[in-house]
Amino acid sequence: MEYKSIPEMYYKQAERNKGKVLIKHKKEGKWVDITWDQNRDAMESLACGLIKLGIKPQEKICILSENRNEWYVSDLAIQSAGAVTVPIYATNTPDQTVYIVNDSDAVAIIISTEGQYNKIKMKRKDMPNLRHVISMDKLNAAEGVLWFYDVVASGKQADLKQEMDKRLGNINSGDLATIIYTSGTTADPKGVMLTQANLLSITDAAYDAFKDELTHEVMLSFLPLSHGYARIADFYIPLYHAKGVQAIAESIDKVADNLKEIRPTMFVSVPRVYEKVYGKIISQVESDKPMKRKIFYWAVSVGRAAAPYLMENKPLPFFLWLKYKLAGILVFKKIKEAVGGRLKFAISGGAPLAKELGEFFFALGIKIVEGYGLTETSAIFMANPPSRVKFGTVGKPFKGYELKIASDGEILLRGSNVMMGYHKKPEATKEVLDKDGWLYSGDIGFVDKEGYLHITDRKKDLIVTAGGKNIAPQPIENKLKMNMYIDEAVMIGDKRPYCVALIVPSFEVLKDVAKKEGIPYKNDKELIEQPKVIELISAALDEVNSGLAKYESIKKFALIPQLFSQETGELTPTIKVKRSAVEEKYKAVIDGLYKA
C-alpha cells in the first residue's frame, strides 16, 4: 500500500491537487468552493493548535457536529496530531454523549453549535477527563470554551509545524486511528477500534472495486459523517480518488433542493431514504389524473422489460428500444432531473435494500448499487459490481477479503479491514472475533451460484414461533413498506403462536385519502381509527400474506399513531429500528393483539 496513514494519504493528494476544488458548502445561501490548499492550511493549523493545547499522540478527541467543512478539517487534524478521532452523532442525547466521552477516555471535544454545547454544559461535571471544549461556532459568554478558529490561529502563530511533521512521520499503520461507537440497537454502544491500516485497507479495496466507473465525480454528502459508512464512502474514498468534488448538503430536509443544485454524478444513502423517495413518487402518481397514472405505470413496465438487456449491456430489440425512448421522454427524464440529471448510480448500505425497490428504480433508469459491511469491518466489506448489479444481493467481497457461511447460516468475514476489537470490552471482542481472525457478523445469509451474498436477516431478529418455525422478519417488513400507505412495519412473533405487526402508516398519503373521501378526523389517532384506513392497511397485509407460507403470515396488526423517530426512541441515528425499544414501548399493544 502506498500510504501508512489517512493523513499521509491526504497530504500527498493535496500536493498533487493544488488549486483544485475539494469541497463545496452553502454559506449565506450560496455554494462556496474550498480548495485542497485552503483545506490543508486549516487542517495543519488546527493540528498545530491541538498540539499547543497539550494533546498527546493517541489521546482521544471527540467530534460532536452535523456535517460541515470543519468536520472534515477536524478529523484530519486530530489524526495529523497523532491523536484518535471519536465521532459522536449530532442527534445523540446529553447522556449518550457523556457515555461516549467517558468510555473513550476523551480529553477534548470539538462541537458545532450552541445546541451541542448545551449538551456538554449541563453534563461537564460528569466528564472528569475532558480538558478542552472547542466550538466551531463562536459562542458568546461560553465559559471554558475555545473558539475553533482561535485554535486554528494559534496553530498558525506557534512554531509547531516541525512537531506535527514528526508526529505524522511517526504514525504507524497499526496505530489506532478512530473509535466509532455502534448505534446501540439492543444495549449500550460499543466502541469499535479501527487502525490506520483498517481504514486504508477498505479505502483501497473499495476504490479498486469502483475505479473503472470513476472519472471526475461530483458527490453530495448528506449521511452523518459520524457513521463509519458515510465517513469511508463520502470522505476517505473521494480523498483517495482525488479527482472530484464533495458537496456538503445543507441538511437532510434540503437534500431534494441540493440534488438539483449540485447535480451529483453519484451519492451514498441508506434504504430508508430510497423508501421515502419511492413512497413520494407513488403517492404523487396515485394523485394524478388517470391518463398520467396510466402513462407512468406503462413506462415502468417498459423499463422492467428493458432491464434484463440493460443489465447485460445488450442492445434492446427495435420496438422495445422505441418504447424505452418514449418512456424516457415522458417519465424517466423528469425523475432523473429530480436528482440532478446526471447521476451515474447511487449507492445503498447500512441495512438491506428491498429487491423490489432496486428493480423499481432501475426500471426508471436509476441504478442503485447495494453494498454491505459493519462498523467492525471499517463500515464496508463488499458491494455489487456497478457493471453487474444483482438486485436482492449485496454483491461479492472486495479483493483480498474472505467470506464464509457458518453451519447455522451466520455470515463470517475476514480481512485487513476488520477491527482491532471493542474498546475496553475484551470479552465482547472474543464473542465476535475468533483466534483465526473471523468476524461473526450477526447476520444470516447465503451465497448463490454466482458468488453473490444474499442477507436474510439479523440473527438476533429471527423469529422462532411457539410451533418452532423460523421466520426472517426483515424481508417481509420490506415488502410491507413498499406499499404507499405504510411508512414502517415491525413484525412480532418470537415464542408466540402466530405473527402480528405494528404498522406506522404514511400519514401524508392517508390525509390525502381522507380529504378526497370527506372523512372527518381531528388528529392522527382518529385518522388511523377510520374504517377506510383500516381497510387499506388490511388489503396491504393480505397482498403480502398471499406470497407467504401460512406460518409466516401476519394474522393481526395494530396501527401506531405517530412516526418512529430518534427523539421518541424507536430509531437509531442511522435510521434503523430499535426492535427492543419498540417492543418495550408498545408492549401493551402487542399483548392486546394476542388476546383472544
N, C-alpha and C positions, 0 to 999 in steps of 0.2 A: 504494500500500500504506500502511496506517495507521501502521506502525512502521518504525523504522530498524534495530532490532536485537532479538534474542531477549530480552535483559534488559529493554529498554524495554517490550516486549510484556508481559513478566511483571509489571513494576511497575504498569502500567496496569490489568491484570486483577486484581492483588492489591488495588488501591484500590477496584475495583468490587465485590469479593467479601469484604470484611472480615467476619470472624467465621464464614465458611463453611468446611466441612471440605475440604481439598485432598488429603490423603494419609492412608491407614491403614497401619499396620505392626504386626507382632507384637512385643510386649515382655513378657517373663516369662509367655508363654503366653496373653496376652490382646491383642485388637486395640485399638490406641490411635489416636485421631484427632489429626491435626496440621492446624491451620487455616492459611489463607493468611497471616494475620498472624504466626503463630508461625514459619512457614517464611520469610517475608520478613525478620523480625527476625534470624533465624540467618544468613540469606544476606548481609544488609547488614553484619552484624558480622564475618562471615568475610571478606568483600571488603575491609573496612577493615583487618582483621588482616593480610591478604596485602599490602596497600599498606604497612602499618607494617613488614613484613619486607623491604621494598625491591623488591617485584615491580613491574616497569615495564610500560607498555602494550605489547602484542604479544609479551611474553615467554611462553614455553610452560610449562604446568603439567600434569603427568600425573595421571590418576586410576587407581589400581590397586585395584579393590574389587569385591566382589559387590554386587548390587542392595541398597540400603538408603537410608533417607532422606538420610543425609549425602552420598550420590552426587548426588542432585538439588540439594542445597544447594551442594555444591562446584562443580558445573558452572555454575550461575547466578552464584555468587560470583566465580569466575575471570573470566567474561565481563564482569561488572559492574565489575571492577577494570581492564578494558581488555585483559586477557590472553587467551591462547588455550588452550582445553581439548584435551588429548591423552589420550583414554581408552585403557586397556590391559586386555585380558581378564584376569579374575581367575585363569584357568586357565593363563596363559602361564608358561613356564619362566623361571628367572633369566636365561638367555642371551637369550631373546626380549624380556624386559623391558629389559635393558641396551641391546639394539639400538634399541628404540623411544625410550628416554630419550635416547640419544646422537644418533640420526638426527634427532629432532625439536628438538634443542638445548634440552631442558627444563632449567629452573633449579630446579624444585621438583617434588615428587611427593606426592600425598595417597594414603595407603594405608589399608586397612581393619583388618587383624588382624595378630597376631604372625607368622602364617604368611606373609603378604605381606611383612612387614618382613624376614623371614629371606632372602627373595629379594634384597632391597636390601642387607642387611647383608653378605652374602658377596661382593657384587659392587660395593660402594660405591667402591672404588679405581678401578674401570673406568668410572666416570661422573664425569669431572673437572668438568663444568659444573654438576653438581647441587649446589645450595646448601642446600636445605631438604628434610627429610623430615617429613611431618605425618601422624600416625596417628589414625584415628577411634577405635580402641580405646586405652585408656590402658595403655601398656606399662611394666612395671617394669624399671628399670635399663637402659633402651634409650638408649645414648649417642648424642647428636646428633639425637634425635627429639623433635619438638614434639607435644604432645597437641592434637588438633583443637579441643577445647573451650577450651583455654588461648588458642589463636589467636583463637577467637570472642570470648572475654572481653577480650582485648587490644584487639580492634576496637571493643568497646563502650566501653572506657575512653578510647581515643585519640580525639582530635577530628579524625577523618579523613573524616567524612561529607561534608564540603564537597568534598574532593578526589575522593571516589568519585563524587559527583554530577557533578563536572566531567568526569571520565573517561567516565561514562555518556553525558553530552551530546555528547562528542567522538567517540563511536563512529559510524563511517560504515557505510552498508550494504555497501560494498565491502571493508571490513576483514576480515581473516582471523578466523574465529570458532573453528574447530576443525580439527585434523588427525586423521583417522580412518585407521588402518592396516588395509589389506586382510588377509584371513585367510592369504594366502600359501600357496595350494594347490600352486603349482609352483615358487616361488622366494621370496626374501626379501620380506616385506610392503612395500608401497609406501604412503607417507603421502599420503592424499587431502586436499587443501586445500580447505575449504569456507568461503565467506564468510557474513557475516550475511545478505546478500541471497539466497544459495543456500538457507539454512535457512528463511528467511521465505517464500521462493517456494514451496517444497514444502509447508510447513505450511499456507499459504493455499490452495494448489491442492487438496491432499488434503481439507482441511476443506470446501471448496466442493463437491467431488465427493460427500461423505458428509453434508452438512449437513441434508438432508431426512430422514435417518434418525436424527439425533442429538437426544436430549432431555436428561434428566438421567441420564448414563451412569455405571455402576459398572464399572470395568475392573480386571482382575487382571494385574499385570505380573510375568512370570517369565523372559522372554528377557533376556540380559545387555545392560544399557544401554550397554556399551562397543561394541555393534554398532549401526551407524547406523540400521538398520531399527527396532529397538526404541526407540532414543532419539527418533526422529521420531514413531513411531506411539503409543508408550506415554508419552511425556513432553511433547514440544512441541505436538502436536495437541491433547491434553487441556488444556494451558495456554491454547492459542488459543481452544478451545471454552469453557472456563472454566465449565462447568455440571454438572460431575460430580465423581466421587471416584476417585482412583487408589489401589488397594491393592497393596502390595508383597508378593509371595509369599515365604514363609519360605525356600524352596529349591525346586529342580526336583523333589526327592523328595517334597515336601509339597504339590505343586500339586493333586493329587487331593483332599486334605483341604481346602485353601484354597478351591477352587472351591465346595465345599458350604457353607463358612462365609461367604464373601463374596457368593456368588450373583451373579456378574457379568452384566451385560447384553451385554457383548462382551469379547473378548480377542484378542490378537495372538499368533500362533505360527508355527512352521516345519513343513514337511511331515513331517519325521521324527517329531514329536510326534503328529500325526494318524495316521501309520502305526502307531505304537506302540499308540495307543488302539484302532484298528481290529483289530490283532492280538490285543489283550487281549479285545475283545468276541467275536471269532470263536472264540478258544480257549475262552472260558467257555461259549459256546453249544454248541460241539462236545463239551464235557464234561458237558453237561446231559442229562437224560433225553430219550428220543426224542420224546415229546409236546411238551416245551418247545422242542426244536430245530425241530420242525415248525411250531409257532406263530410262532417268531422269523422263519424264512425266509418263511412266509406273509405276515407283517407287512411284511417288506422288499419282497416282490413287490407288495403293495398300495401301499406308498409309492412304488415305481417307477412304477406305473400312474397314480398321482395326480400325480406330478412335472410332467408337461407342462402340466396345468391350473394347478397352483400357480405354476409359472414365469411363466405368462401372467396370473396373478391372475384366473383364470376359475373360476366355480363348478364343483364336482365333480358328475358325474351322480349321481342319488339313491343307487343301490345302491353305487356306489364310495364315496360320502360315508359311507354306513353302515359299510362295511368299514374305511374310513380311521379313523373314530371308534373302532371296536372295536380296531383295531391300536394306536391311541394309548393306549387304556386298558391293553391287555395288554403292550405292548412299549415304545412310544416314550416314554411318561411316565417310566418307570424310567431310561432312558438320559438323558433331559433333566435329570432330578433329579440325576444324577451330575455334571453341570456346573452345578448350582445351580438349575435350573428356570426361569430367566427370560432365557436367552440369546437375543438378537435375531439375532445372527450372529457367526461367528468369522472372523478374517482370516488368510490364509496368504501367506507371502512368503519370500524368501531362497533358494528353489530351486523348481523346478516341482512342482506337486501333481498326482499321477496323476488323470486324468479319472475313472477308476473309483472313486477314493476320494471325490471330491467328490459323485459321484452316489449312492454308498452312504450317506454321512451325510445328504444331502438327503432320501433315502428314509426315513430315521429321524426327519426333522423338524429336523435341524440344518444350517443353511446356512453354507457356508464360502465366503467371498469372496476370490478369489485376486488378488493384485497382482504388480507387477514393478518392479524398479529395481536399480540398482547403487550401491555406495558412491559412485561417481563422479557419480551423479545425485542426491546427497543422500539416497540409500538407496531412494527410491521415485520412480516416474515415471508409473505408470498403475495402474488396477485395474478389475475388473468392477464395473459399477454394481450396488449391492445389490439394486435392484429388478429387475434384468435380468441375472442371472448366467448365464454360458455356460461350463459345465464343460469343462476341457481348454484353456482360454484364460486369458490374464492381463488381458483386458479392453481398454479403449481409453485412449489418453493423456489425462491431465488437461488441462483447458482451458488453452490457451496453449502447450502443448508439442507438438513435432513428432516424427514417426517416419517413417522410410523404410527400405526393404529394398535393400541393395546387390545388384549383379549376382551375387555368389556366395552370396547368401542371408543375409549378416550384417545384424543389426539395428542401425540408426544412429539416434541420439537427439539432439535439440537442444531446449534450453530454458533458462530463467533459473535452473534448479536444477543445472545442470552445473558441475562443479568448476572451480577456477582452474587446477589441474594437480597433478602429483605433487611433493611436497616434495623439493627438491634433485635432481630427476630430469627435466631438460628434454627429454632425448632420448626417455625413456619417455612423456612427455606428448605429444610430437609423434607418436608411434606410434598414439595412440588419439584425439587431438583435432585435427581439421584446422582450417585457417585460416578456414573458414566456420562454425565452432562445432559441427560434427557430431562426436558421440562414437561411436567404433566400439566396440560393446558386447562383442564377442567371442562373442555368442550368435547362433545360426542360427534363422530362423523365417519366418513368412509371415502376411499379413493377409488374413482371409477377406472375403467379400462384405459382411458386416455391420460391418466395421471392427474386429473383434476380433483381437488378436495371438495367434498360436499359436507357442510356442517349441519348436523341435525338439531342440536340444542346444547345448552349448558347442562353439564352433568347434574349439578345441584338442582336444576329446574325441572328435570324429568319427573313426570307424574307416574306413580305406581298406584293404581286404583286398589280398592279393597279386594277386588277379584284377582289381583296380581297382574293386571295388564299394564305394560309400559307405554306411556304416551309422551311424545315430544310436543310441548305446547307452542313453541315459537312459530313453526311453520303454519299452524292453524290460526294463531293470532295474526300473523302477517296476511293471511287470506282475508280475515275479517276486516283488517284495516284497509284493504283495497276497496271496500265499499264506501261510497261517498257519504253515507250517514254515520260512519263510525270513525272516531278520532283515535281511540286507544282501546285495547282489549287485553284483559288479563284472565287467563284460563286457570281454574282451580279444580282439584280433584284428587290430590295426593292422599292416600289412605281413606278415600271416600268411595261411596258406592257408585257414583257417576260424576261426570264433569259438568261444571257450571262456568259462567263467565261474568266478570264485571266489565261493563261496557261504558266507555266515556263517549258520548255521541258528538258529532260535529254540529255544535250549536248554531253556527252561522248558516249552515245548509238547512237545518231544521227550522230556523226562524223564517227563512225564505218560504219553506213549505207552509208554515203556519200563516204567513202573510197572504199567500196565494189562495189558501183554502178557507181563510177567515176564521182561523182557530184562535180563540182568545186565551191569553195567559198573562200572568203578572210578573213571573220570574222564570229562571231556568228550571227550577224544581217543578213548577207547574207545567212547563213545556214538556218535560220528559214523561209526565204522567198522562199526557193526552193519548187517547186510543190510536190515533193515526200514527203517532211517533212509535208507539209500541209495535204497531203493525209493520212499519217499515223495518225496524230492527229485527223483528221476528223473521221477516222474509229474508233478510241478510243472513241470519243464522241458518235458516232452512237451506239456503243455497250452498253454504259452506258444508253443512252437515251431510248434504246429498253426496258429497265426494269422500266421506269419511267412513271408516268401519264403525259399527254400532257402538263399540266400547269407547271410541274416540269422540263421538258426537256430544254436543253441548245440549244438555236436557233443559236447563233453565238459565236465565240471565237476570241481572239487575243493572239498571241504568244509574250512573253516578252523576250527580247534579253539578259537578264542576270539573274543569280540566285538571289533569295532573300537572304538577309544576315542582320546581326545586324548592320554592318558598313553602309549599304545603307538604313537602317531604316525600313525594312519590317518585321524583326523578333525580338522577344524579346530574352533575354538571355537564356530562356528555349525553344527556337526554335519554339515558337508559332507565327503564322502570325498576324501581326497588321493590321487588316482589314481596319480600318480608314486611316492608313498611306498609305496602298496600293491604296485605292480608291482615296485618295487625290493626290498621286504621279502620278497615271495613269488616272486621270480624263478625259483628252483629248482623250485617247484611248477608254475609256468606252463610252464617249459621241459619239464617232465615230461609235461604234457598234450599237447605237440606231438610227442613221440617216438612212433615207430610201434609 
